Amino acid sequence: MSFRKDFVWGAATAAYQIEGAAYEGGKGRSVWDAACENGHFVFNRHSAKVGCDHYHRFREDVALMKEMGLKAYRFSVNWPRLMPHGTGEVNPDGVRFYNELIDELLKAGIEPYITVFHWEYPYELFLRGGWLNPDSPKWFEAYAAKVAQLFSDRVKHFITVNEPQCFIGCGLYKAEHAPFLVYPPEEALTAWHNTLKGNGLATRAIRANAKGEVKVGLTIATDVLMPVSEAEEDLVMRENFVLRGDNFFNNALFTDPAILGKYPENLAEAFRANFTYDPDDMNIIKCDPDFLGLNIYHGKYVISDGKGGICAVTPDMNMPYTDMRWTFTPESLYYGPKAFYERYHLPVYITENGVAVSEWVSADRKLHDASRIEYIRSFLSQLKRAAQDGVDVRGYFYWSLLDNFEWKEGFSKRFGLIYVDYNTLERIPKDSAAYYAALIRENGNSI
């Protein structure tokens, strides 16, 4: 059995990580622009001011996508490039850029998938309180409506938010991402709640303003738990959605409210927070997404603790680690989609999966990345297993199309299928790009 005949083979990027042109074309500042200007937040004071220069080189990049045979391309709209102040005025140069990118993709036979928000939060709105401001859900609603009005005549798949676990949990609670703050638990949960309201309003706004039939979903960062033995599979599947401590990286914390209309019962206790909200907000937050996007890079093996719960398994000394110090655990692409599908019964897209490895160009001016090829093969074999077991898996987007700005790690981590020389901006497709192209041609039959 192979993947479904209409399986979507794609690659993904985010605006701030590849576009460059940070101060061109009427674009406003984002919290990541401000963080890079400050300097000390990012590895070696790297800045995405130029980055991959996709803003000027997108036609070259689309040509490489076409050569690879990609069926779809997931990219984000840079909020302050489209709306420099976050609200109100729309930037014509921003509209032009995304229109030209979408048209170039369609000309190449590649379906565009838009992520409305992938962390490029407008700095002007941050200065007004950002996600703490009670008006922030309305700001996001208006922005999402504008994205739909401008692009839904050609774009049919929209992802409202990408990984709130990161832009709230890491950005506003752990000071690991822009704007690099540590809110008290009550404030962090308020920002989370406003994000959920914004997501609900944005989902409805996209549908209401679309110029044709569209599908609207959301993407989360996952924390996949995997059983050591089949005998413990049911227990571990349930435990995947149990909130433990003040951890925004919980599989249920965003999706349960957005899909089921409820928070985990132990939310306030887990965060040790006096968190309250208007129960009527759940009428806004529950938004019935059409699909669920899962970003899965690795997982954790656990066993029963003998008391109805679980405990972690220490990785074996032979466990391989990626350049991000993440474990090489292909079964996460089986147990992750299976757990989410069994809980929510929504079509699943793997909106990100990929690997950073230590690599450099060889003397033959090529990039021979055998370890990335093995990563792709191993993880996709587990995704196929999930599909064979009845999970409604609609597509897979490798992260990332290009080597790019990896947030606080700067340009020190390379995830791309295509190597980027950040001095010359030369693009060199890696061996993994050819391997992925072959998989696409055969719809993954050889895995």
Secondary structure, DSSP 4 states (H G I P E B T S, - for coil): --S-TT-EEEEE--HHHH---TTSTT---BHHHHHHHH-TTSGGG--TTTTT-HHHHHHHHHHHHHHHT-SEEEEE--HHHHSTTSSS---HHHHHHHHHHHHHHHHTT-EEEEEEESS--BHHHHTTTGGGSTTHHHHHHHHHHHHHHHHTTT--EEEEEE-HIIIIIITTTSSSSTT-----HHHHHHHHHHHHHHHHHHHHHHHHH-SS--EEEEEEE--EEEESSGGGHHHHHHHTT---SS-S--TTTTHIIIIIS---TTHHHHHT------GGGHHHH----SEEEEE-S-EEEEEE-SSSSEEE-PPPTT--B-TTS-B--TTHHHHHHHHHHHHH---EEEEEE---------TTS----HHHHHHHHHHHHHHHHHHHTT--EEEEEEE-SB----GGGTTS----SEEE-TTT--EEE-HHHHHHHHHHHTTTTT-
